[in-house]
Amino acid sequence: MAHPKRRQSKTRTAKRRTHYKAETASVSICQTTGQPHLRHQAHWYDGKLYYKGKVVMEKEMSA
């Protein structure tokens, strides 16, 4: 198995990693509820779980 002959410096490593940046999350507005939510994520609103504008699940109310 190949091994590096010399250790890579911190500067050289950092130069290689400069292209990896944190990106802001995309937020969409639900057409059904009008609430902002992360894209491709289900979201809760009024005790119901919505995904792609449809109710997927309802929260059980325990008394």
N, CA, C and O atoms as a DFTB+ gen file, in Angstrom:
252 C
 N C O
     1  1       0.836      -1.179       0.000
     2  2       0.000       0.000       0.000
     3  2       0.886       1.249       0.000
     4  3       1.889       1.310       0.711
     5  1       0.511       2.219      -0.786
     6  2       1.326       3.422      -0.920
     7  2       1.214       4.320       0.307
     8  3       0.143       4.450       0.900
     9  1       2.334       4.937       0.679
    10  2       2.365       5.870       1.797
    11  2       2.976       7.173       1.301
    12  3       3.860       7.163       0.445
    13  1       2.501       8.303       1.844
    14  2       3.112       9.562       1.434
    15  2       4.559       9.658       1.943
    16  3       4.866       9.252       3.064
    17  1       5.426      10.196       1.104
    18  2       6.831      10.285       1.484
    19  2       7.043      11.389       2.517
    20  3       7.862      11.254       3.426
    21  1       6.290      12.489       2.363
    22  2       6.400      13.601       3.296
    23  2       5.005      14.017       3.765
    24  3       4.013      13.805       3.069
    25  1       4.951      14.599       4.928
    26  2       3.681      15.076       5.479
    27  2       3.240      16.333       4.737
    28  3       4.054      17.211       4.450
    29  1       1.954      16.411       4.430
    30  2       1.441      17.608       3.763
    31  2       1.287      18.729       4.779
    32  3       0.814      18.497       5.892
    33  1       1.680      19.930       4.410
    34  2       1.604      21.050       5.342
    35  2       0.157      21.473       5.575
    36  3      -0.731      21.151       4.785
    37  1      -0.068      22.197       6.669
    38  2      -1.415      22.694       6.994
    39  2      -1.917      23.649       5.915
    40  3      -3.101      23.651       5.578
    41  1      -1.007      24.456       5.379
    42  2      -1.387      25.409       4.345
    43  2      -1.855      24.697       3.088
    44  3      -2.860      25.074       2.486
    45  1      -1.129      23.682       2.702
    46  2      -1.493      22.943       1.497
    47  2      -2.830      22.218       1.674
    48  3      -3.645      22.173       0.753
    49  1      -3.046      21.656       2.854
    50  2      -4.314      20.990       3.150
    51  2      -5.456      21.988       3.106
    52  3      -6.517      21.701       2.551
    53  1      -5.243      23.158       3.688
    54  2      -6.276      24.197       3.729
    55  2      -6.602      24.688       2.319
    56  3      -7.762      24.966       2.013
    57  1      -5.585      24.796       1.460
    58  2      -5.827      25.231       0.080
    59  2      -6.721      24.243      -0.663
    60  3      -7.569      24.639      -1.462
    61  1      -6.521      22.957      -0.392
    62  2      -7.335      21.941      -1.044
    63  2      -8.780      22.008      -0.539
    64  3      -9.714      21.745      -1.296
    65  1      -8.962      22.356       0.726
    66  2     -10.292      22.350       1.330
    67  2     -11.062      23.658       1.169
    68  3     -12.188      23.760       1.656
    69  1     -10.499      24.645       0.511
    70  2     -11.177      25.941       0.394
    71  2     -12.467      25.856      -0.403
    72  3     -13.319      26.735      -0.272
    73  1     -12.638      24.846      -1.210
    74  2     -13.815      24.752      -2.056
    75  2     -15.009      24.166      -1.322
    76  3     -16.135      24.250      -1.813
    77  1     -14.784      23.577      -0.160
    78  2     -15.881      23.016       0.626
    79  2     -16.452      24.117       1.504
    80  3     -15.854      24.480       2.517
    81  1     -17.599      24.646       1.124
    82  2     -18.201      25.738       1.874
    83  2     -19.572      25.323       2.380
    84  3     -20.260      24.512       1.761
    85  1     -19.953      25.883       3.499
    86  2     -21.296      25.645       4.019
    87  2     -22.279      26.469       3.189
    88  3     -22.044      27.647       2.917
    89  1     -23.367      25.841       2.795
    90  2     -24.371      26.544       1.995
    91  2     -25.612      26.796       2.840
    92  3     -25.921      26.029       3.753
    93  1     -26.315      27.866       2.531
    94  2     -27.545      28.155       3.254
    95  2     -28.630      27.184       2.800
    96  3     -28.679      26.787       1.636
    97  1     -29.480      26.815       3.720
    98  2     -30.550      25.870       3.425
    99  2     -31.616      26.536       2.560
   100  3     -31.950      27.701       2.777
   101  1     -32.155      25.803       1.580
   102  2     -33.211      26.342       0.724
   103  2     -34.536      26.239       1.471
   104  3     -34.886      25.185       2.003
   105  1     -35.254      27.336       1.498
   106  2     -36.544      27.374       2.182
   107  2     -37.634      27.598       1.148
   108  3     -37.498      28.443       0.263
   109  1     -38.715      26.838       1.263
   110  2     -39.854      26.976       0.359
   111  2     -41.090      27.350       1.162
   112  3     -41.133      27.180       2.381
   113  1     -42.084      27.857       0.467
   114  2     -43.369      28.160       1.073
   115  2     -44.348      27.075       0.632
   116  3     -44.491      26.807      -0.561
   117  1     -45.019      26.453       1.600
   118  2     -45.994      25.404       1.295
   119  2     -47.217      26.046       0.647
   120  3     -47.763      27.019       1.168
   121  1     -47.641      25.505      -0.477
   122  2     -48.795      26.067      -1.186
   123  2     -50.094      25.805      -0.440
   124  3     -51.051      26.566      -0.582
   125  1     -50.144      24.749       0.346
   126  2     -51.358      24.406       1.077
   127  2     -51.518      25.248       2.340
   128  3     -52.581      25.816       2.589
   129  1     -50.429      25.322       3.147
   130  2     -50.515      26.011       4.439
   131  2     -49.940      27.418       4.418
   132  3     -50.291      28.237       5.267
   133  1     -49.067      27.714       3.467
   134  2     -48.435      29.024       3.405
   135  2     -47.283      29.182       4.386
   136  3     -46.804      30.296       4.601
   137  1     -46.833      28.085       4.982
   138  2     -45.757      28.117       5.964
   139  2     -44.406      27.850       5.300
   140  3     -44.321      27.017       4.398
   141  1     -43.342      28.551       5.737
   142  2     -42.010      28.248       5.215
   143  2     -41.493      26.937       5.796
   144  3     -41.740      26.629       6.962
   145  1     -40.779      26.169       4.986
   146  2     -40.205      24.900       5.427
   147  2     -39.006      24.563       4.565
   148  3     -38.842      25.111       3.475
   149  1     -38.161      23.651       5.059
   150  2     -37.010      23.199       4.284
   151  2     -37.486      22.365       3.106
   152  3     -38.434      21.589       3.226
   153  1     -36.825      22.527       1.973
   154  2     -37.222      21.780       0.780
   155  2     -37.003      20.288       0.988
   156  3     -36.041      19.875       1.636
   157  1     -37.901      19.489       0.434
   158  2     -37.850      18.030       0.498
   159  2     -37.910      17.516       1.938
   160  3     -37.376      16.449       2.240
   161  1     -38.556      18.268       2.817
   162  2     -38.715      17.865       4.205
   163  2     -40.181      18.001       4.586
   164  3     -40.839      18.966       4.198
   165  1     -40.688      17.054       5.333
   166  2     -42.045      17.155       5.855
   167  2     -42.040      18.181       6.991
   168  3     -41.026      18.353       7.668
   169  1     -43.183      18.870       7.202
   170  2     -43.253      19.871       8.265
   171  2     -44.601      19.798       8.976
   172  3     -45.622      19.463       8.374
   173  1     -44.581      20.120      10.277
   174  2     -45.793      20.092      11.092
   175  2     -46.485      21.439      11.037
   176  3     -45.836      22.484      11.065
   177  1     -47.820      21.408      10.958
   178  2     -48.624      22.626      11.014
   179  2     -50.010      22.243      11.529
   180  3     -50.690      21.407      10.933
   181  1     -50.424      22.852      12.630
   182  2     -51.722      22.592      13.256
   183  2     -51.950      21.108      13.550
   184  3     -53.042      20.585      13.328
   185  1     -50.914      20.437      14.049
   186  2     -51.050      19.037      14.431
   187  2     -51.072      18.060      13.273
   188  3     -51.394      16.887      13.459
   189  1     -50.737      18.526      12.082
   190  2     -50.705      17.649      10.910
   191  2     -49.327      17.729      10.260
   192  3     -48.687      18.780      10.244
   193  1     -48.895      16.605       9.731
   194  2     -47.606      16.533       9.053
   195  2     -47.853      16.632       7.554
   196  3     -48.556      15.802       6.979
   197  1     -47.273      17.650       6.923
   198  2     -47.463      17.886       5.491
   199  2     -46.207      17.525       4.728
   200  3     -45.096      17.785       5.191
   201  1     -46.379      16.923       3.557
   202  2     -45.278      16.663       2.631
   203  2     -45.826      16.789       1.222
   204  3     -46.810      16.141       0.866
   205  1     -45.182      17.627       0.423
   206  2     -45.616      17.919      -0.950
   207  2     -47.059      18.414      -0.981
   208  3     -47.813      18.083      -1.896
   209  1     -47.443      19.208       0.021
   210  2     -48.763      19.825       0.051
   211  2     -49.882      18.902       0.487
   212  3     -51.049      19.293       0.441
   213  1     -49.561      17.686       0.908
   214  2     -50.589      16.731       1.319
   215  2     -50.375      16.340       2.777
   216  3     -49.245      16.330       3.266
   217  1     -51.464      16.019       3.465
   218  2     -51.377      15.550       4.841
   219  2     -50.883      14.117       4.839
   220  3     -51.487      13.241       4.220
   221  1     -49.781      13.883       5.537
   222  2     -49.196      12.563       5.598
   223  2     -49.604      11.852       6.885
   224  3     -49.852      10.647       6.889
   225  1     -49.671      12.622       7.990
   226  2     -49.966      12.033       9.276
   227  2     -50.584      13.094      10.170
   228  3     -50.284      14.281      10.039
   229  1     -51.449      12.662      11.078
   230  2     -52.037      13.575      12.053
   231  2     -51.568      13.178      13.430
   232  3     -51.427      11.994      13.737
   233  1     -51.325      14.185      14.267
   234  2     -50.872      13.924      15.623
   235  2     -52.039      13.456      16.472
   236  3     -53.118      14.047      16.426
   237  1     -51.833      12.401      17.246
   238  2     -52.890      11.881      18.111
   239  2     -53.014      12.774      19.333
   240  3     -52.015      13.127      19.959
   241  1     -54.235      13.135      19.665
   242  2     -54.483      13.956      20.850
   243  2     -54.797      13.029      22.020
   244  3     -55.841      12.377      22.028
   245  1     -53.912      12.966      22.998
   246  2     -54.152      12.102      24.162
   247  2     -54.801      12.933      25.263
   248  3     -54.328      14.015      25.610
   249  1     -55.897      12.399      25.806
   250  2     -56.618      13.141      26.837
   251  2     -56.433      12.537      28.203
   252  3     -56.978      13.047      29.182
